[in-house]
Amino acid sequence: MRDFAISDSPNVQAQLDRLAALSLPQGRFGLETIREILGRLGDPQHDLPPVFHVAGTNGKGSTCAFLRAMLEAQGLAVHAATKPHLVRYNERIRIAGELIADDLLAALLREVLDACEDLAPSFFEVTAAATFLAFSRAQADACIIEVGLGGRFDATNVIRQPAACGIATLGIDHEQFLLAPEKGAPEQPLARIAFEKAGIVRPGAPVVTQAYPEEAQSELISTAEAAGAPLFMRGRDWDARIGDTVDYRDAIGSLSLPRPLLPGEHQSDNAALAVAMLRHQDRVEVSPEALAKGIRKASWPARLQRLGNGPLTALSPGRDMWLDGGHNADAGNAIARHFGSQKLHLILGMLAGKSADAIAGPLSGQLASLQIVNIAGHASHPVSAFGPNAISAIGVSEALNMLPADGLPVLIGGSLYLAGDVLRLNDEIPD
C-alpha cells in the first residue's frame, strides 16, 4: 500500500515490506501498544532535547517548518519529525537538520520491528518508535514533532514534558475517527476536534494556540486548566496583525517581522504561531533576529508550491503551475483566498473519504476547467462527484496535455498522495 511507502534502498524496502505485511493501515486507538514498544526499546522518548509538539487540523506542518527555520537561524541543531512523507519515507525523520540516511533508517526500522513484531504494531507506532530512537541517539539542541491524526491517541503523544505544545488551525477532518461517538467526549463537532488535539497538553508545559470559535476555545481552556498547563491563546494572550509585515505582540513586547516567502495569507498566521511558541517557553533562547530570518527562510513542499522547470511542467509551458496537498474545507478556503479572483485550471484528485467539494467548491467561481484524476493505490472520488462541468483524465500528465494554450495558471491538488506523485514526476524530490 502507498501508506507504507517504497524506497530505492533494498535495505529500507525490506523493512517497509515487513511493516506492510503486519501493520494496521489506520493505526489503533490508545497508547498502550506504543508505550509497550518504547519500553522494550529503553524508552527513548524520555531522552530527547527540548521538544516542540504541534497538533492541529491545518497548518501544523507549516508551523513546524517555521519553528525549524527559526531555531536553525539561531544556530541550533534541530531534529524534526513531520508527516506524511511525499516521495520518500526518509522525509519523516530529520536528524540535526539532515534527512535520515538509508542505512540508518533500515537499521532503526529493523531494530523496532525485531523488538515488537509480536505486538502487530501499526505503521504509525513503528515510525514513532524509530523516530524517538533516532533522536535520542544524536546530539541536537531542540526537537520538533508533528502530531499525525488527532492528538490524544497519536503515537507521538508519549512525551512527558515538552518545551511547548502548539495547536494550529482547527477544522473538521478525519470525521470517522475524530468524531466517533465516545462517552465523556464533547458532542459538538469543533469542540470534539479541540478535545482530541488538546490531548497533547502536559502538566506545566505551555500550550500556545490560534484563535477559535467559542466552543473550541472553551474546550481548550478546560483541558489546560485540568492539566495545570499554562495556556496562551491568540487574541487573548498574544496576537499578530498581518499586513505588509507580521506585527506580533504579547506580554513580553512587540515585534515587526517580515512576511513569509511561503505563499498564502495563512502562512503568516502559521509563522505567528511558531513565534508565539518560542516566546512562551524558557528551554531554548531565540532572538528576534533569528525569528525574522527564519520566517523568510522556511520552506514546506506541496503547500501552495510553485513548481519549477521539470518534465511535468514542460507538458504545458508558459504558465504558472501550483501544487497543494490540502484536502479539507479549511484548506480549500485558504487556497481560494490565495488565488482571489484569478481564473485558473484545476486538476484534482480527492480520496473517497474526503468531501468532494472541499477544494473545488471554494474555487468554483473562477475555474476555467476542472479535470479529475485518480490517486494511484487509493480509492478516489469519481468524476461524477464533481458536477457536470468536470471531466476525467487518466493522470496528471494527460490532464496537462489537454489544457488549452491560454496561459492561465494551473493548480494540482486534493491529496498529499497525489502531490507526492507530482513532485516525483517533475523531479522535485523534497530534501
C-alpha positions in Angstrom: 0.0 0.0 0.0 1.1 3.6 -0.6 0.8 4.4 3.1 3.9 2.3 3.8 6.0 3.9 1.0 8.6 2.4 -1.3 12.3 3.0 -1.2 15.2 2.9 -3.7 17.3 1.3 -1.0 16.8 -2.5 -0.8 17.7 -2.5 2.9 15.0 0.1 3.7 12.5 -1.6 1.4 13.0 -4.9 3.1 11.9 -3.3 6.4 9.0 -1.4 4.8 7.8 -4.7 3.4 7.9 -6.3 6.9 5.9 -3.4 8.2 3.3 -3.5 5.4 2.8 -7.2 5.9 1.7 -6.9 9.5 0.7 -3.3 10.1 -2.7 -1.9 10.7 -3.1 0.7 7.9 -5.1 3.2 10.1 -3.3 2.5 13.3 -5.3 2.0 16.5 -6.9 4.0 19.3 -5.0 4.0 22.5 -1.4 4.4 23.6 -0.8 1.1 25.3 1.0 -0.6 22.4 3.3 2.3 21.6 4.2 2.5 25.3 5.0 -1.2 25.3 7.1 -0.9 22.2 9.1 2.1 23.6 9.5 0.3 26.9 11.2 -2.6 25.1 13.5 -0.1 23.4 14.5 1.6 26.7 12.0 4.5 26.5 14.0 6.7 24.1 11.1 9.3 24.1 12.3 10.4 27.6 15.9 11.2 26.4 15.2 13.9 23.8 16.3 17.6 23.6 13.6 20.2 24.3 10.5 19.1 22.3 8.1 21.4 20.5 5.0 19.3 19.9 2.5 20.6 17.3 -1.1 19.5 16.6 -3.9 21.0 14.5 -6.1 20.3 11.5 -4.3 22.5 9.0 -1.1 24.4 9.4 0.8 22.2 11.8 3.3 21.1 9.2 4.0 24.7 8.2 4.3 25.7 11.8 6.9 23.0 12.3 8.7 24.3 9.2 8.8 27.8 10.7 9.9 26.5 14.1 12.8 24.6 12.5 13.9 27.6 10.3 13.8 29.9 13.3 15.7 27.6 15.6 18.3 26.9 12.9 18.6 30.6 12.2 19.7 30.9 15.9 22.5 28.5 15.0 20.9 25.5 16.8 20.9 21.8 15.6 17.3 20.7 15.3 15.7 17.2 15.0 12.3 17.3 13.2 9.6 14.6 12.7 7.0 15.6 10.2 4.3 13.8 8.3 3.2 12.5 5.9 6.1 11.9 3.5 5.5 13.0 0.0 8.0 10.9 -2.0 10.4 9.1 0.4 9.8 7.7 3.8 13.0 9.4 4.9 11.2 12.8 4.9 9.6 11.8 8.2 12.8 11.9 10.2 15.3 14.7 10.0 18.3 14.4 12.3 20.1 17.6 13.3 18.9 19.2 10.0 19.5 16.3 7.6 17.1 13.7 6.3 17.9 10.3 7.8 20.3 8.2 5.7 19.0 5.0 4.2 21.4 2.7 6.1 20.5 4.2 9.5 16.8 4.2 8.6 16.9 0.5 7.7 18.8 -0.4 10.9 16.3 1.5 13.1 13.3 0.0 11.4 14.8 -3.4 11.8 15.5 -2.8 15.5 12.0 -1.6 16.2 10.3 -4.4 14.2 12.5 -7.1 15.8 11.6 -5.8 19.2 7.8 -5.6 18.7 6.7 -7.8 15.8 4.7 -9.9 18.2 2.6 -6.9 19.1 1.3 -6.4 15.5 2.4 -2.7 15.5 0.8 -0.1 13.3 2.7 1.9 10.7 2.5 4.9 12.9 3.7 3.2 16.0 6.8 1.8 14.3 7.5 5.1 12.7 7.2 7.0 16.0 9.4 4.4 17.8 12.1 4.6 15.1 11.9 8.4 15.3 12.4 8.6 19.0 15.3 6.1 18.8 17.0 8.2 16.1 16.5 11.5 18.1 17.7 10.0 21.4 21.0 8.8 19.8 22.1 12.0 18.1 23.0 15.4 19.6 20.7 18.3 19.0 19.6 21.5 20.7 15.8 21.1 20.0 13.3 18.6 18.7 10.2 19.4 16.6 7.5 16.7 16.5 4.3 17.0 14.4 1.3 15.2 15.5 -0.4 12.9 13.0 -4.1 12.1 13.3 -5.8 13.9 16.2 -3.5 14.2 19.2 -4.9 12.3 22.2 -4.2 8.9 20.7 -1.5 9.8 18.2 1.6 7.6 18.6 3.8 10.7 19.3 1.7 11.5 22.4 4.1 9.9 24.9 6.3 12.9 25.7 6.4 13.8 29.3 7.4 17.4 29.4 7.6 19.3 26.1 9.2 22.7 26.0 5.9 23.9 24.4 2.8 22.5 22.8 1.2 24.3 19.8 -2.2 23.9 18.3 -2.7 25.3 14.8 -5.9 25.8 12.9 -8.9 23.6 13.9 -11.4 22.3 11.4 -13.5 19.2 10.6 -11.4 16.4 9.1 -11.0 12.6 9.6 -14.5 12.6 10.9 -14.8 8.8 11.0 -12.0 8.7 13.6 -12.1 12.0 15.4 -15.9 12.4 15.6 -16.7 8.8 16.5 -19.2 8.7 19.4 -17.5 8.3 22.8 -18.8 8.6 26.3 -17.5 11.7 28.0 -16.3 13.4 24.8 -17.9 16.6 23.6 -20.7 16.1 21.1 -20.4 19.4 19.2 -18.0 18.7 16.3 -15.5 21.5 16.6 -15.4 21.1 20.4 -14.7 17.4 19.9 -11.8 18.2 17.4 -10.4 20.6 20.0 -10.7 17.9 22.7 -8.7 15.5 20.5 -6.0 18.0 19.6 -5.7 19.1 23.3 -4.8 15.6 24.2 -1.1 16.6 23.8 -1.4 19.0 26.7 1.0 18.2 29.6 1.1 19.5 33.2 3.3 22.6 33.4 4.1 22.7 29.7 3.0 25.9 27.9 0.2 25.5 25.4 0.1 28.1 22.6 -2.9 28.2 20.2 -4.5 30.1 17.4 -8.0 31.8 17.9 -11.0 29.6 17.5 -14.8 29.8 17.9 -16.1 29.8 21.4 -17.0 26.1 21.6 -13.4 25.1 20.7 -11.8 27.7 23.0 -13.9 26.6 26.0 -12.7 23.0 25.5 -9.0 24.1 25.3 -9.3 26.3 28.4 -10.9 23.5 30.4 -8.3 20.9 29.3 -5.4 23.2 30.1 -6.8 24.1 33.5 -7.4 20.4 34.4 -3.8 19.5 33.4 -2.3 22.5 35.1 -0.8 23.8 31.8 -0.3 27.5 31.2 -2.4 28.4 28.1 -1.6 31.2 25.7 -4.4 31.9 23.2 -4.2 34.2 20.2 -6.4 37.2 20.7 -6.2 36.9 24.5 -2.6 36.4 25.4 -0.8 37.1 22.1 -1.8 38.4 18.7 -0.5 39.2 15.2 -1.8 41.7 12.7 -1.0 40.6 9.1 -0.3 43.4 6.6 2.8 44.3 4.8 4.6 42.9 7.9 3.7 40.5 10.6 3.1 42.8 13.6 3.3 40.5 16.6 2.7 41.4 20.2 2.5 39.6 23.6 3.1 40.4 27.3 6.9 40.4 26.6 6.6 43.1 23.9 6.0 43.8 20.2 7.9 42.7 17.1 7.6 43.8 13.5 8.5 40.7 11.4 8.7 40.2 7.7 6.0 38.2 5.9 7.0 34.6 4.9 8.1 33.8 1.4 5.7 30.8 1.5 2.7 31.8 -0.5 -0.7 32.2 1.1 -2.1 34.6 3.8 -2.5 31.7 6.2 1.3 31.1 6.2 1.7 34.4 8.1 -0.7 33.0 10.7 1.3 29.8 10.9 4.6 31.8 11.3 3.0 33.9 14.1 2.1 30.7 15.9 5.7 29.5 15.7 6.9 32.8 17.1 4.4 32.6 19.9 5.5 29.1 20.8 9.1 30.2 21.0 8.2 33.3 23.0 6.2 31.4 25.6 8.8 28.8 26.6 12.1 29.0 28.5 14.1 26.0 27.4 15.6 27.4 24.2 16.5 31.0 23.5 15.8 32.5 20.1 16.5 36.1 19.2 14.1 38.4 17.3 16.7 38.5 14.5 16.5 34.7 14.2 12.7 34.8 14.3 12.8 37.2 11.4 15.4 35.3 9.4 13.6 32.0 10.0 10.2 33.4 8.7 11.9 34.2 5.4 13.9 31.0 5.1 11.2 28.4 5.9 10.0 26.1 3.1 7.3 23.5 3.1 6.7 21.4 -0.1 3.3 20.8 -1.6 1.7 23.6 0.2 0.9 26.2 -2.4 4.2 25.3 -4.0 5.0 26.8 -7.4 6.5 24.0 -9.4 9.8 24.6 -11.1 11.0 23.6 -14.5 10.8 19.8 -15.0 9.4 17.0 -17.1 5.8 17.6 -15.9 5.7 21.4 -16.2 7.2 21.1 -19.7 4.0 19.4 -20.8 2.1 22.7 -20.5 4.7 25.5 -20.8 4.1 29.2 -20.5 2.0 29.2 -17.4 2.5 29.1 -13.6 1.8 25.7 -12.1 0.9 25.3 -8.4 0.7 22.2 -6.2 -1.2 21.9 -2.9 -1.9 18.8 -0.9 -4.8 20.4 1.1 -7.9 18.2 1.2 -10.5 19.7 3.6 -12.7 22.7 3.6 -10.3 24.9 5.6 -7.6 24.2 3.1 -9.9 24.9 0.2 -10.8 28.3 1.6 -7.1 29.1 2.2 -6.3 28.2 -1.4 -9.3 30.3 -2.7 -8.0 33.3 -0.7 -4.6 33.0 -2.2 -5.9 33.0 -5.8 -8.6 35.6 -5.2 -10.5 36.2 -8.4 -7.8 34.8 -10.7 -9.1 32.4 -13.3 -7.3 29.0 -13.3 -7.4 25.4 -14.3 -7.8 22.8 -11.5 -6.5 19.2 -11.7 -8.0 17.4 -8.8 -7.7 14.0 -7.1 -9.7 13.5 -3.9 -9.7 10.5 -1.6 -13.1 8.8 -1.4 -13.2 9.5 2.4 -12.9 13.3 1.9 -15.6 15.8 0.9 -15.6 16.0 -2.9 -16.5 19.7 -2.6 -13.7 20.7 -0.2 -11.3 22.2 -2.8 -13.4 22.6 -5.9 -16.2 24.3 -4.0 -14.4 27.4 -2.8 -12.8 27.8 -6.2 -16.0 27.2 -8.3 -16.4 30.7 -9.4 -13.0 31.0 -11.0 -12.4 27.7 -12.7 -11.6 27.7 -16.4 -11.6 23.9 -16.3 -11.9 21.1 -13.8 -10.2 17.7 -14.5 -10.5 14.8 -12.2 -7.7 12.2 -11.8 -7.5 9.0 -9.8 -4.9 8.7 -7.0 -2.8 5.6 -7.6 -3.3 3.0 -4.9 -6.2 4.7 -3.2 -10.0 4.9 -3.6 -10.8 8.2 -5.2 -14.0 10.2 -5.9 -15.2 9.6 -9.5 -15.7 12.4 -11.9 -19.5 12.3 -11.3 -19.0 13.6 -7.8 -17.8 17.0 -9.1 -20.7 18.2 -11.2 -21.5 18.4 -14.9 -18.5 20.6 -15.9 -15.8 18.2 -14.6 -14.1 15.9 -17.0 -12.0 12.8 -16.3 -8.3 12.4 -17.1 -6.2 9.3 -16.8 -3.5 11.1 -14.9 -1.8 14.5 -14.3 0.3 14.2 -17.5 -2.8 13.6 -19.7 -4.6 16.4 -17.9 -1.8 18.9 -18.6 -1.7 17.8 -22.3 -5.5 18.5 -22.6 -5.2 22.2 -21.4 -5.7 25.0 -23.9 -2.8 27.3 -24.6 -4.4 30.2 -22.7 -1.5 30.9 -20.3 -3.8 30.6 -17.2 -2.3 29.1 -14.1 -2.8 25.5 -13.1 -3.5 24.2 -9.6 -2.9 20.5 -9.0 -4.3 19.4 -5.6 -6.7 17.5 -3.4 -4.4 15.0 -1.8 -0.8 14.7 -0.4 -0.5 11.3 -2.1 -1.2 13.0 -5.5 1.2 15.8 -4.5 3.9 13.3 -3.9 3.4 11.7 -7.4 3.6 15.2 -9.0 6.9 16.1 -7.2 8.3 12.7 -8.3 7.2 13.2 -11.9 8.6 16.7 -12.0 12.0 15.7 -10.4 11.4 17.9 -7.4 12.2 15.4 -4.6 12.0 17.0 -1.1 15.3 17.2 0.7 
